[in-house]
Amino acid sequence: GSHDTMTYCLDKSSAVSGNESKLVKFLNKCLPCIVHPIIMKWSITQVLTVTEQLEAGVRYLDFRIAHKANDPSMNLYFVHMVYTTVTVQDILWEILRWLETHPHEVVIIACRNFDGLNKRLHNHLVACIKEIFQCKLCPRYVVPTLRTMWHLGHQVIVSYEEEVQLGKHCELWPPIPYWWGNKTSTRALIRYLERMKRMGRPGKFFVAGINLTENLRYILVHPFGSLKKMTLQSLPCLKIWIKQQYPGPKKKCINIIAGDFIGNNDFVKDVIELNTKI
């Protein structure tokens, strides 16, 4: 999986998301030449396009969806502190085109965040999802083995973090739990993940996030740093942890592993090779 999948196309001229703190928005308004470049350095988590991520082997896409404040249109974007240049609809069509040339591949799309979406916009988003993927959507009453999905022509599982829409559409799956450590150090993140494993894996899909998270103190201590530098430094230790994991139904087994900058350090290859342990 890729954490914050769509941050490769954040808009450098975008306003700060309405979901961010008043302090961040105030500083960005007063000192945009200083604050905005810092926001960009710590917001970008991926550099590969969604098609390149799919080609690399990513099968879980983490979509943080938002509607821009004061935008009269129905356009929806992705967001991570700032908004993307591309719309959600364009990316869904891009995924469909890839799936049509890879008929045996299955993709899980986690729709989350929903900053600024009201009932009308939720209805619009779900209608777009159903219109674009049609029979490729796997309903939640189907037990999604590969054999079953291939037989029925299903290729997409959409997880949707909004209860009203879940109640109305059987094509939407419940939210997929994401183990987010919110840690700045690799060792602290691994301790968190091991603690979560000891508590026992959820019964269905879940994500172990190996992504580090900056805070204000870390940014101030690392004025020339970035999320990419922070991530690349952590990868050798995380690579060892990944190789030690086991997939499957047992208590301490894992399911989906999602990270930042997934094109680096054999991350996808290491995760896929865990399947040989089954």
C-alpha distance (Angstrom), angle and dihedral (degrees) to the residues before:
residue distance angle dihedral
G1 . . .
S2 3.79 . .
H3 3.81 118.7 .
D4 3.82 113.1 -134.5
T5 3.79 89.2 0.4
M6 3.80 99.1 -166.6
T7 3.80 103.4 50.5
Y8 3.81 92.1 103.7
C9 3.80 88.3 83.2
L10 3.79 103.4 43.1
D11 3.80 112.5 152.7
K12 3.82 111.1 -113.1
S13 3.81 89.9 -155.8
S14 3.80 95.0 46.4
A15 3.78 123.7 122.5
V16 3.79 116.4 -114.6
S17 3.80 113.0 -90.1
G18 3.79 116.5 -92.3
N19 3.80 87.0 -125.7
E20 3.81 93.9 66.8
S21 3.79 123.8 96.6
K22 3.79 121.7 -82.8
L23 3.82 89.0 -118.1
V24 3.82 93.3 57.4
K25 3.80 91.7 47.1
F26 3.81 91.4 46.7
L27 3.82 93.8 49.6
N28 3.78 91.7 45.9
K29 3.81 90.1 51.4
C30 3.81 93.8 47.8
L31 3.82 99.2 38.4
P32 3.82 106.6 21.0
C33 3.82 94.6 153.7
I34 3.81 90.0 59.5
V35 3.79 104.7 29.4
H36 3.81 101.3 41.6
P37 3.84 95.9 58.6
I38 3.82 88.7 48.9
I39 3.81 90.6 51.3
M40 3.81 90.3 51.1
K41 3.83 93.0 49.7
W42 3.79 91.3 54.3
S43 3.82 98.2 38.0
I44 3.81 102.1 56.2
T45 3.82 110.2 90.3
Q46 3.82 100.6 160.5
V47 3.81 135.7 39.4
L48 3.81 100.3 -177.6
T49 3.82 118.6 86.8
V50 3.79 117.9 -116.9
T51 3.82 90.4 -101.1
E52 3.81 91.0 49.4
Q53 3.80 89.6 49.4
L54 3.81 90.7 52.0
E55 3.80 90.2 47.8
A56 3.82 89.0 50.6
G57 3.82 90.4 56.2
V58 3.81 103.9 -96.0
R59 3.82 111.0 148.4
Y60 3.82 102.3 169.0
L61 3.82 116.2 68.9
D62 3.81 120.2 -165.5
F63 3.82 107.4 -150.4
R64 3.83 118.1 -172.7
I65 3.79 102.2 -168.8
A66 3.81 127.4 -162.2
H67 3.79 145.2 166.5
K68 3.78 116.0 -136.0
A69 3.78 116.1 -114.7
N70 3.80 114.0 -105.2
D71 3.81 91.8 9.9
P72 3.83 107.7 138.6
S73 3.81 92.4 -163.4
M74 3.81 127.6 86.4
N75 3.81 91.3 -122.1
L76 3.80 114.7 135.1
Y77 3.79 124.9 -158.9
F78 3.78 138.9 -175.2
V79 3.79 118.3 -105.5
H80 3.79 142.3 -159.2
M81 3.80 106.5 159.6
V82 3.82 87.3 -46.0
Y83 3.80 131.5 36.0
T84 3.80 129.1 -101.7
T85 3.79 127.5 -112.2
V86 3.82 92.1 -126.9
T87 3.79 128.8 66.0
V88 3.79 126.0 -121.9
Q89 3.80 91.3 -117.6
D90 3.82 92.5 56.3
I91 3.80 91.6 52.3
L92 3.80 93.4 47.8
W93 3.82 88.7 54.8
E94 3.81 89.3 48.3
I95 3.82 90.6 53.5
L96 3.81 90.6 48.3
R97 3.81 91.4 53.2
W98 3.81 89.9 52.6
L99 3.80 93.0 47.5
E100 3.80 91.8 51.0
T101 3.82 89.4 60.2
H102 3.84 92.0 43.6
P103 3.83 103.9 46.5
H104 3.82 95.6 171.0
E105 3.81 96.3 52.6
V106 3.81 123.5 100.6
V107 3.81 123.6 -155.6
I108 3.80 128.2 -165.1
I109 3.82 114.1 -150.6
A110 3.81 116.4 -165.2
C111 3.81 110.8 -160.3
R112 3.79 109.5 -160.4
N113 3.80 146.6 149.6
F114 3.85 98.2 38.1
D115 3.80 93.3 -165.8
G116 3.81 108.2 -169.9
L117 3.82 96.9 0.4
N118 3.80 117.4 139.9
K119 3.82 127.2 -172.0
R120 3.81 92.4 -84.2
L121 3.82 92.6 52.6
H122 3.82 92.2 46.0
N123 3.80 89.0 53.2
H124 3.80 89.5 49.0
L125 3.83 92.8 49.5
V126 3.80 94.4 48.8
A127 3.81 90.6 46.5
C128 3.83 89.3 53.4
I129 3.82 91.7 49.2
K130 3.81 91.7 50.7
E131 3.81 94.0 43.4
I132 3.81 93.8 49.8
F133 3.81 101.6 42.2
Q134 3.83 99.4 27.6
C135 3.84 110.2 162.6
K136 3.82 91.2 5.8
L137 3.82 87.6 75.7
C138 3.78 112.1 99.2
P139 3.85 110.6 -140.2
R140 3.78 115.8 -132.6
Y141 3.80 93.5 -117.1
V142 3.85 89.4 66.6
V143 3.80 116.9 92.1
P144 3.82 96.9 -130.5
T145 3.79 105.2 -134.3
L146 3.78 112.9 152.7
R147 3.81 90.3 -119.5
T148 3.83 91.4 54.8
M149 3.80 94.5 44.5
W150 3.80 92.8 48.6
H151 3.80 90.3 49.2
L152 3.82 92.6 50.3
G153 3.82 96.4 38.7
H154 3.83 94.4 -117.7
Q155 3.81 117.3 151.1
V156 3.81 106.1 156.4
I157 3.79 132.6 66.5
V158 3.81 111.9 -172.1
S159 3.79 118.0 -161.7
Y160 3.82 111.4 -162.0
E161 3.80 124.3 -167.4
E162 3.80 99.1 -151.8
E163 3.80 121.4 90.8
V164 3.81 99.9 -153.5
Q165 3.82 92.8 56.4
L166 3.81 91.2 44.3
G167 3.77 89.9 56.3
K168 3.81 92.0 52.5
H169 3.80 102.7 42.8
C170 3.80 126.3 51.1
E171 3.82 88.6 -167.0
L172 3.83 89.6 72.2
W173 3.80 122.0 81.5
P174 3.82 124.9 -149.3
P175 3.83 120.5 -95.3
I176 3.80 113.9 -70.3
P177 3.83 111.1 -129.7
Y178 3.83 112.7 -116.0
W179 3.80 119.0 -156.8
W180 3.81 99.8 -141.9
G181 3.79 112.6 -179.9
N182 3.82 96.9 -170.5
K183 3.82 88.4 -150.3
T184 3.80 133.2 146.6
S185 3.82 95.4 -158.9
T186 3.79 128.1 64.9
R187 3.80 94.1 -137.6
A188 3.81 92.0 51.7
L189 3.81 90.2 49.1
I190 3.82 92.5 51.0
R191 3.82 90.6 48.2
Y192 3.81 88.9 52.5
L193 3.82 92.9 49.4
E194 3.81 91.9 47.9
R195 3.82 90.0 50.0
M196 3.81 90.1 51.8
K197 3.81 90.3 49.6
R198 3.80 91.5 52.9
M199 3.80 89.0 55.2
G200 3.81 88.3 58.6
R201 3.78 134.6 -104.4
P202 3.83 120.2 -82.9
G203 3.79 115.0 -104.8
K204 3.80 95.8 -112.3
F205 3.81 137.2 22.0
F206 3.80 117.2 -19.6
V207 3.80 136.2 160.8
A208 3.80 129.6 -131.9
G209 3.80 103.9 -154.0
I210 3.82 112.6 -149.4
N211 3.81 90.8 -176.7
L212 3.80 120.1 122.0
T213 3.81 118.5 -138.1
E214 3.79 125.7 -144.7
N215 3.79 124.6 -141.5
L216 3.80 131.6 -164.4
R217 3.81 93.3 -93.7
Y218 3.81 91.9 51.7
I219 3.83 91.7 49.4
L220 3.81 91.9 49.9
V221 3.82 91.8 49.0
H222 3.84 90.3 48.0
P223 3.84 103.5 42.5
F224 3.82 92.3 164.1
G225 3.79 94.5 41.5
S226 3.77 131.8 104.1
L227 3.78 137.9 -169.3
K228 3.80 88.6 -101.4
K229 3.82 93.2 56.0
M230 3.81 90.0 45.0
T231 3.81 90.9 51.1
L232 3.81 97.8 44.8
Q233 3.82 91.1 52.1
S234 3.81 89.9 54.8
L235 3.80 98.2 47.8
P236 3.85 100.2 85.9
C237 3.85 91.6 57.4
L238 3.79 93.0 41.3
K239 3.81 90.3 49.1
I240 3.83 88.9 59.6
W241 3.81 90.9 48.5
I242 3.83 92.7 49.4
K243 3.81 92.7 51.3
Q244 3.83 89.6 54.1
Q245 3.82 94.0 56.7
Y246 3.80 128.9 101.4
P247 3.82 126.7 -149.9
G248 3.77 121.6 -143.7
P249 3.81 144.2 74.7
K250 3.82 100.4 -60.3
K251 3.81 120.9 113.5
K252 3.82 97.9 -100.2
C253 3.81 96.7 36.7
I254 3.77 122.5 114.0
N255 3.80 132.9 -139.0
I256 3.82 119.0 -170.4
I257 3.82 121.7 14.4
A258 3.82 115.8 -161.1
G259 3.78 127.5 -171.7
D260 3.78 145.7 166.7
F261 3.82 123.7 -99.6
I262 3.79 90.6 13.9
G263 3.82 93.3 -175.1
N264 3.81 91.5 73.5
N265 3.81 134.0 87.7
D266 3.83 100.5 0.5
F267 3.82 91.1 -71.9
V268 3.81 95.3 150.8
K269 3.82 93.3 42.4
D270 3.82 91.8 50.7
V271 3.81 92.4 50.2
I272 3.81 94.6 46.8
E273 3.81 91.6 48.4
L274 3.83 89.1 60.9
N275 3.80 86.6 75.8
T276 3.80 89.3 70.9
K277 3.84 87.1 69.8
I278 3.82 92.0 65.6
